[in-house]
Each structure stands twice: as C-alpha cells, then as structure tokens.
C-alpha cells in the first residue's frame, strides 16, 4: 500500500454497481475450481440465489474494502434460517442445531468472502472477516456460520487461523461437499440442555 492508498470499509446493497467486480471475480473463481459442477448460467443463478434484501439491515450486511475507491476485498452475512451442514458431534456447543439441522441460536451466515486476485496475500480477507464480525455482533448475533469448498484450501486455512471451529474432520482429505465452520461471538453463551 502506498501513501496515497486509503483503505475504507463501506456497506453496499448487493445490487450496487460497485459490488459487480466482486461477483464477477467470484464467478470466475468458482468456475475455475468447480467447472464440472456449474455452467456459467448455473453459477450466476447460485450467486443470485439469496434475495438482495437478505444482505441488508436489519439482519445482514455486505461490505467492500476499498483502496482509493476501488474494491479490493469484500464479503457479506445474512440470517441463517436453513438447515446447516457439518458433523453434529463436532459442534463446539451442543444444542446449537435442532434435529433438522436448523440453528437454535441467532446465527449469521457469511457469504461471498472475496479478495481481488490482484490484491491477495496482503491480509485483506482477515480485515473483511473482522469487519463483518464487528457488524454481526452489533446486530445481536451470537454465532457465525459459513461453508467453503474443498478446492479452496487457502480459505479453509484462513478460517482455522482466525478462530473458526471446523464442523468436519480436518484429518480426512475433503471430498466434494462443502466444508462447514462455526464461530461463537459470545463465549459466555450456555447451550440449552437437551
């Protein structure tokens, strides 16, 4: 970063033109790593799977990290209201999901964590994760959840290095399914007794 670079974190609606570079590069990244699972149309449908309002207040946010007004990294969160993936025996606190896999505590799901290919290896993803965590905490979330793909080992390593708990066995080579992680925002939380 030069003296003229100014790094700013700003919220945007999913439909804002400034978000487009993030979505475009994520599409290329996913197509490159998972080409046999997606056509280009399938991939764009996946990136648009969640309505834009889910990534806006009061339950969500989408942020971009800007340098000189250019997006270099970003990510989003939304209220998780669907069954979760992961080995129930690996949950760091029992009773956090019901029998159908639905979260039983207010859970923010991280989505679209991205760093521009021209700006990687600078710690920007860590900054995005930290900024999202501050915002999720301010919105009353108790727990964070995310998934990443098995062909994204750098993402899995980042999550492990930043305090996320894997909901899968890290000693077994990943298969084709998503790898789920959780992180608690309120360490004093006591899970309901079953």
Rosetta silent file (secondary structure, phi, psi, omega in degrees, C-alpha in Angstrom):
SEQUENCE: XXXXXXXXXXXXXXXXXXXXXXXXXXXXXXXXXXXXXXXXXXXXXXXXXXXXXXXXXXXXXXXXXXXXXXXXXXXXXXXXXXXXXXXXXXXXXXXXXXXXXXXXXXXXXXXXXXXXXXXXXXXXXXXXXXXXXXXXXXXXXXXXXXXXXXXXXXXXXXXXXXXXXXXXXXXXXXXXXXXXXXXXXXXXXXXXXX
SCORE:     score description
SCORE:     0.000 S_00000001
   1 L     0.000  131.647  178.813    0.000    0.000    0.000 S_00000001
   2 L   -91.062  172.743 -179.335    1.401    3.404   -0.933 S_00000001
   3 L   -63.314  -22.384 -178.675    0.961    6.656    0.951 S_00000001
   4 L   -86.976  -12.011  179.678   -1.867    7.623   -1.402 S_00000001
   5 L   -71.581  135.334  175.608   -3.881    4.454   -0.710 S_00000001
   6 L  -124.161  118.363 -178.207   -6.844    4.958    1.575 S_00000001
   7 E   -97.682  121.935 -176.363   -8.449    1.773    2.907 S_00000001
   8 E  -131.639  141.453  172.414  -12.135    2.167    3.780 S_00000001
   9 E  -105.395  126.535 -176.632  -14.823   -0.367    4.696 S_00000001
  10 E  -137.242  141.678  175.084  -18.223    0.579    3.334 S_00000001
  11 E   -82.851  144.834  177.429  -21.628   -1.159    3.199 S_00000001
  12 L  -140.366  152.021  167.898  -23.373   -1.560   -0.148 S_00000001
  13 L   -72.288  149.456 -179.077  -26.589   -3.114   -1.395 S_00000001
  14 L   -54.991  -31.009 -175.955  -25.967   -6.320   -3.354 S_00000001
  15 L   -86.446   -1.209 -177.890  -27.316   -4.646   -6.492 S_00000001
  16 L   -69.182  139.850 -179.383  -24.952   -1.644   -6.349 S_00000001
  17 H   -57.637  -27.126 -179.943  -22.593   -1.363   -9.368 S_00000001
  18 H   -67.232  -21.602 -179.807  -19.572   -1.205   -7.038 S_00000001
  19 H   -81.246  -20.575 -174.604  -20.325   -4.816   -5.957 S_00000001
  20 H   -55.029  -43.573  178.204  -20.192   -6.143   -9.538 S_00000001
  21 H   -58.154  -37.035  177.897  -16.389   -6.694   -9.649 S_00000001
  22 H   -62.539  -50.469 -177.804  -16.671   -8.889   -6.552 S_00000001
  23 H   -65.357  -39.202  179.142  -19.466  -11.005   -8.031 S_00000001
  24 H   -64.106  -43.977 -178.607  -17.762  -11.236  -11.429 S_00000001
  25 H   -72.326  -34.440  174.003  -14.473  -12.386   -9.955 S_00000001
  26 H   -61.192  -40.264  178.344  -16.196  -14.849   -7.625 S_00000001
  27 H   -60.766  -44.806  178.433  -17.923  -16.347  -10.678 S_00000001
  28 H   -62.931  -44.482 -179.685  -14.578  -16.806  -12.441 S_00000001
  29 H   -60.133  -48.324 -178.416  -13.031  -18.290   -9.298 S_00000001
  30 H   -67.331  -39.910  178.290  -15.852  -20.786   -8.786 S_00000001
  31 H   -64.314  -38.507  179.909  -15.964  -21.735  -12.465 S_00000001
  32 H   -65.856  -43.486 -175.484  -12.216  -22.312  -12.475 S_00000001
  33 H   -85.191  -27.441 -173.279  -12.242  -24.513   -9.387 S_00000001
  34 L  -129.911   40.449 -173.886  -15.587  -26.270   -9.824 S_00000001
  35 L   -56.694  -35.426 -178.191  -16.164  -26.283  -13.598 S_00000001
  36 L   -73.248  -11.056 -179.359  -17.689  -29.778  -13.608 S_00000001
  37 L   -99.826  -17.589 -173.465  -20.374  -28.661  -11.124 S_00000001
  38 L  -134.402  141.487  159.463  -21.508  -25.433  -12.785 S_00000001
  39 L   -91.806  169.199  179.147  -22.352  -23.998  -16.132 S_00000001
  40 H   -60.926  -39.589  178.307  -21.905  -20.235  -16.310 S_00000001
  41 H   -65.030  -41.938  178.017  -25.691  -19.791  -16.060 S_00000001
  42 H   -59.670  -41.073 -177.402  -25.862  -22.127  -13.042 S_00000001
  43 H   -66.306  -43.561  177.736  -23.134  -20.164  -11.363 S_00000001
  44 H   -64.716  -36.041  175.884  -24.812  -16.796  -11.852 S_00000001
  45 H   -63.915  -40.149  178.164  -28.033  -18.315  -10.508 S_00000001
  46 H   -64.280  -42.917 -179.911  -26.109  -19.541   -7.448 S_00000001
  47 H   -67.197  -21.477  179.051  -24.568  -16.109   -6.863 S_00000001
  48 L  -106.199   12.351 -174.510  -28.068  -14.599   -7.051 S_00000001
  49 L   -60.125  -36.082 -178.167  -29.721  -17.384   -5.031 S_00000001
  50 L  -100.114  134.026  178.679  -30.379  -15.212   -1.999 S_00000001
  51 L   -58.368  144.982 -177.488  -32.508  -12.071   -2.346 S_00000001
  52 H   -55.958  -34.078 -177.060  -30.528   -8.837   -2.068 S_00000001
  53 H   -67.428  -17.258  176.760  -32.520   -7.733    0.981 S_00000001
  54 H   -70.020  -19.924  179.666  -31.069  -10.635    2.998 S_00000001
  55 H  -102.683   25.427  179.276  -27.675   -8.878    2.845 S_00000001
  56 L  -128.512  162.446  176.919  -29.073   -5.591    4.162 S_00000001
  57 L   -57.503  147.687   12.071  -30.075   -4.307    7.593 S_00000001
  58 L   -90.417  -14.084 -172.407  -31.531   -5.301    9.924 S_00000001
  59 L  -102.049   -8.741 -176.009  -30.294   -8.914    9.553 S_00000001
  60 L  -141.526  178.854  176.385  -27.475   -8.637    7.036 S_00000001
  61 E  -163.254  150.809  172.360  -24.718   -6.550    5.561 S_00000001
  62 E  -130.946  124.457 -177.706  -22.471   -6.542    2.528 S_00000001
  63 E  -121.758  152.187  171.124  -19.181   -4.729    2.819 S_00000001
  64 E  -125.651  140.428  171.785  -16.379   -3.846    0.477 S_00000001
  65 E   -94.398  120.385 -175.045  -12.864   -2.912    1.448 S_00000001
  66 E  -111.008  141.126  168.719  -11.857   -0.040   -0.821 S_00000001
  67 E  -122.249  119.292 -176.058   -8.449    1.363   -1.671 S_00000001
  68 L    51.059   42.895  177.105   -8.682    4.710   -3.406 S_00000001
  69 L    69.800   10.281  177.213  -12.378    3.934   -4.023 S_00000001
  70 E  -104.617  127.888  179.121  -11.539    0.645   -5.814 S_00000001
  71 E   -68.672  127.280  179.460  -12.980   -2.570   -4.283 S_00000001
  72 E  -118.559  -16.023  178.200  -10.141   -4.918   -3.288 S_00000001
  73 E  -163.447  162.108  179.802  -11.945   -7.306   -0.910 S_00000001
  74 E  -174.371  179.789  178.265  -15.407   -7.888    0.481 S_00000001
  75 E   176.723  175.637 -175.657  -17.957  -10.184    1.987 S_00000001
  76 E  -149.157  165.614  168.294  -21.447  -10.394    3.384 S_00000001
  77 E  -142.689  159.405  179.823  -23.610  -12.022    6.014 S_00000001
  78 E  -145.697  163.886  175.733  -27.261  -12.917    6.341 S_00000001
  79 E   -71.089  124.125  178.164  -29.521  -14.511    8.941 S_00000001
  80 L   -81.652  119.780 -178.458  -29.146  -18.279    8.667 S_00000001
  81 L  -132.528   19.397  178.860  -32.628  -19.832    8.630 S_00000001
  82 L  -121.177  164.426  175.758  -31.961  -23.118    6.794 S_00000001
  83 L   -56.863  146.486 -178.804  -30.526  -26.444    7.942 S_00000001
  84 L  -102.449  158.705  175.694  -26.769  -26.360    8.409 S_00000001
  85 L   -93.956  166.985  175.886  -24.073  -28.708    7.232 S_00000001
  86 L   117.235  159.977 -179.627  -21.439  -30.306    9.389 S_00000001
  87 L   -80.111  117.302 -177.909  -20.967  -33.142   11.813 S_00000001
  88 H   -57.515  -30.372  178.554  -23.210  -32.582   14.850 S_00000001
  89 H   -69.135  -14.919 -178.299  -20.583  -34.278   17.025 S_00000001
  90 H   -99.349   -0.452  176.084  -18.146  -31.510   16.081 S_00000001
  91 L   -61.827  134.873 -177.663  -20.318  -28.602   17.189 S_00000001
  92 L   -71.455  -20.641  174.980  -18.409  -26.649   19.806 S_00000001
  93 L  -134.874  117.940  177.851  -21.599  -26.264   21.855 S_00000001
  94 L   -61.322  155.679  176.796  -24.252  -28.992   21.844 S_00000001
  95 L    81.453   12.711 -178.411  -27.842  -27.928   21.286 S_00000001
  96 L   -89.439  -10.339  175.085  -26.994  -25.291   18.690 S_00000001
  97 E  -135.200  144.434  177.602  -28.958  -27.061   15.952 S_00000001
  98 L   -81.602 -175.564 -176.709  -32.271  -28.869   16.174 S_00000001
  99 L   -62.631  -22.520  178.799  -32.900  -32.374   14.789 S_00000001
 100 L   -91.584    0.979 -179.939  -33.493  -30.915   11.317 S_00000001
 101 L    88.064    5.024  178.531  -30.171  -29.020   11.348 S_00000001
 102 L   -77.054  139.203  177.461  -31.732  -25.580   11.882 S_00000001
 103 E   -65.655  140.372  179.794  -29.749  -23.205   14.099 S_00000001
 104 L  -102.404   -2.280  173.936  -31.341  -22.714   17.510 S_00000001
 105 L  -124.009  156.832 -179.085  -29.421  -19.508   18.271 S_00000001
 106 L   -61.090  113.832 -172.035  -29.272  -16.316   16.222 S_00000001
 107 E  -123.117  126.333  173.645  -26.685  -17.215   13.567 S_00000001
 108 E   -92.837  130.312  176.691  -25.132  -15.002   10.898 S_00000001
 109 E  -101.520  121.745  175.961  -24.040  -16.868    7.786 S_00000001
 110 E   -77.832  139.198  177.784  -21.045  -15.422    5.966 S_00000001
 111 E  -139.559  156.205  169.638  -21.264  -15.451    2.183 S_00000001
 112 E    57.103   40.539  175.371  -19.202  -14.177   -0.755 S_00000001
 113 E   -70.591  125.539 -170.148  -15.905  -13.707    1.076 S_00000001
 114 E  -146.120  143.149  166.587  -13.631  -12.329   -1.632 S_00000001
 115 E  -130.683  131.750  178.477  -10.251  -10.757   -2.249 S_00000001
 116 L   -54.023  137.605 -179.594   -9.384   -9.379   -5.678 S_00000001
 117 H   -59.372  -24.212  179.179   -6.864  -11.614   -7.439 S_00000001
 118 H   -82.118   -5.102 -174.083   -4.652   -8.540   -7.870 S_00000001
 119 H  -131.251   23.092 -178.021   -4.562   -7.910   -4.097 S_00000001
 120 L   -78.956  164.138  178.090   -4.132  -11.305   -2.459 S_00000001
 121 L    68.292   31.260  178.754   -1.600  -12.240    0.242 S_00000001
 122 L  -123.462    6.265  179.442   -1.935   -8.835    1.967 S_00000001
 123 L    81.811   11.599 -177.117   -4.208   -9.767    4.886 S_00000001
 124 H   -68.380  -37.704  179.476   -7.281   -8.152    3.317 S_00000001
 125 H   -62.964  -37.871  176.293   -9.516  -11.197    3.872 S_00000001
 126 H   -60.965  -40.453  178.948   -8.682  -11.092    7.592 S_00000001
 127 H   -64.928  -39.730  178.065   -9.760   -7.450    7.646 S_00000001
 128 H   -63.692  -47.566  179.717  -13.037   -8.332    5.927 S_00000001
 129 H   -58.467  -43.572 -179.934  -13.729  -11.158    8.398 S_00000001
 130 H   -64.804  -42.711  179.315  -13.007   -8.843   11.353 S_00000001
 131 H   -65.400  -39.910  177.510  -15.216   -6.052    9.981 S_00000001
 132 H   -64.702  -39.399 -179.634  -18.075   -8.490    9.355 S_00000001
 133 H   -63.337  -42.166  177.222  -17.710   -9.864   12.881 S_00000001
 134 H   -60.420  -43.900 -178.255  -17.988   -6.372   14.408 S_00000001
 135 H   -69.928  -38.867  178.002  -21.117   -5.707   12.370 S_00000001
 136 H   -65.999  -40.422  177.456  -22.702   -9.089   13.156 S_00000001
 137 H   -61.337  -43.545  179.798  -22.040   -8.560   16.870 S_00000001
 138 H   -63.896  -24.707  179.525  -23.660   -5.122   16.680 S_00000001
 139 L   -91.587    6.804  173.667  -26.755   -6.742   15.113 S_00000001
 140 L    87.140   13.788  177.221  -27.139   -9.145   18.027 S_00000001
 141 L   -73.986  144.786  178.125  -25.814  -12.355   16.504 S_00000001
 142 L  -101.454  -23.826 -171.159  -24.486  -14.966   18.905 S_00000001
 143 E  -145.133  148.697  175.237  -22.897  -17.305   16.387 S_00000001
 144 E  -115.221  150.660 -179.458  -21.340  -17.242   12.913 S_00000001
 145 E  -144.272  144.393  173.490  -21.522  -20.000   10.305 S_00000001
 146 E  -157.218  163.143  170.964  -20.009  -20.424    6.860 S_00000001
 147 E  -129.405  152.356  172.332  -19.094  -23.016    4.289 S_00000001
 148 E  -135.689  166.825 -178.103  -16.283  -23.129    1.791 S_00000001
 149 L   -86.642  155.965 -179.175  -15.449  -25.542   -0.978 S_00000001
 150 L   -68.085  -15.015  178.466  -12.987  -28.419   -0.709 S_00000001
 151 L   -99.738   22.841  177.074  -10.906  -26.912   -3.529 S_00000001
 152 L  -126.499   63.118 -175.832  -10.319  -23.703   -1.592 S_00000001
 153 H   -62.494  -29.314  178.726   -7.663  -24.798    0.932 S_00000001
 154 H   -67.858  -32.938  176.815   -6.463  -21.225    1.435 S_00000001
 155 H   -69.011  -46.604  178.417   -9.972  -20.233    2.574 S_00000001
 156 H   -59.076  -42.502  179.002  -10.182  -23.175    4.992 S_00000001
 157 H   -63.222  -39.702  177.648   -6.730  -22.282    6.367 S_00000001
 158 H   -60.998  -47.300 -177.923   -7.811  -18.651    6.822 S_00000001
 159 H   -63.892  -42.329  177.478  -10.909  -19.640    8.779 S_00000001
 160 H   -62.196  -39.843 -178.157   -8.940  -22.012   11.013 S_00000001
 161 H   -72.536  -17.166 -177.651   -6.318  -19.312   11.629 S_00000001
 162 L  -109.554   22.841  170.863   -8.967  -16.742   12.596 S_00000001
 163 L    90.321   11.370  176.946  -10.732  -18.779   15.277 S_00000001
 164 L   -81.898  144.414 -179.695  -13.369  -20.653   13.314 S_00000001
 165 E  -100.622  122.957 -179.618  -14.228  -24.173   14.500 S_00000001
 166 E   -72.174  139.245  175.511  -14.467  -26.829   11.751 S_00000001
 167 L  -102.181   32.951  178.584  -17.650  -28.910   11.670 S_00000001
 168 L  -149.807  165.732 -179.259  -15.785  -31.632    9.777 S_00000001
 169 L   -81.800  112.018 -177.521  -12.769  -33.836   10.418 S_00000001
 170 L   -73.501  -10.607  179.350   -9.671  -31.855    9.392 S_00000001
 171 L   -88.072   -6.713 -179.602   -7.562  -35.042    9.361 S_00000001
 172 L  -106.448  130.479  178.374   -9.543  -36.532    6.475 S_00000001
 173 L   -56.434  134.885 -177.975   -8.969  -35.194    2.935 S_00000001
 174 L   -63.931  144.972  174.288  -12.053  -33.191    1.888 S_00000001
 175 L   -90.579 -154.357 -178.414  -14.496  -34.730   -0.556 S_00000001
 176 L   -84.719   -9.608 -177.529  -16.632  -32.749   -2.996 S_00000001
 177 L   -81.388  164.152  178.376  -19.079  -31.396   -0.420 S_00000001
 178 L   -63.687  151.588  175.872  -18.878  -28.039    1.348 S_00000001
 179 E  -103.456  120.580 -175.915  -16.762  -27.642    4.479 S_00000001
 180 E   -98.660  144.471  177.763  -18.734  -26.034    7.318 S_00000001
 181 E  -134.020  156.188  171.282  -17.325  -23.838   10.110 S_00000001
 182 E  -136.013  158.557  175.112  -18.775  -22.026   13.120 S_00000001
 183 E  -148.411  135.890 -179.177  -17.545  -19.264   15.416 S_00000001
 184 E   -95.312  137.035  178.933  -19.100  -18.000   18.643 S_00000001
 185 L   -95.592  -20.748 -178.883  -19.419  -14.281   19.326 S_00000001
 186 L  -124.426   94.727 -175.287  -20.495  -14.592   22.954 S_00000001
 187 L   -60.919  -22.807 -179.124  -18.189  -17.013   24.800 S_00000001
 188 L   -79.449   -5.408 -178.382  -20.405  -16.953   27.890 S_00000001
 189 L   -57.406  132.447  174.703  -23.315  -18.464   25.943 S_00000001
 190 L  -109.857  122.087 -178.679  -24.628  -21.621   27.581 S_00000001
 191 L   -65.446  147.601  175.944  -26.311  -24.021   25.189 S_00000001
 192 L   -61.230  143.835  178.579  -29.812  -25.189   26.074 S_00000001
 193 L   -79.370  135.599  178.313  -29.851  -28.531   27.876 S_00000001
 194 L  -100.128    0.000    0.000  -31.411  -31.334   25.859 S_00000001
